[in-house]
Amino acid sequence: MTDLNPTRIEYRRDGYLIWADEDGVHIKTSSRGFEMPEAIAMTELYQAVLAHFRAGEPFPKPTVPDRGQRVFYPERYVVERAKRAVVTAIDDEFRTDETPF
């Protein structure tokens, strides 16, 4: 009978790769930097894969990630970023560098 056990399980995201093989769970990144939401998503995925690996359970059948899993900016982050942009624009509009005297 054919051995159907995979030798490597990979999770590819934007600019990094997390994989599990017989030696453990590994991570490889490109040379680009990661903003905070991307770094958090990467470390959370790594921890989830590592926990699953340590549990010794079989990995599930690969599926296409939904839109929420492909987007690195959670809603709260986007809202806070928009607030900062509005406040900065208003401050810049009313800021004067001229002294009254």
Secondary structure, 3 states (H helix, E strand, C coil): CCCCCCCEEEEEECCEEEEEECCEEEEEECCCCCCHHHHHHHHHHHHHHHHHHHHCCCCCCCCCCCHHHHCCCCHHHHHHHHHHHHHHHHHHHHCCCCCCC
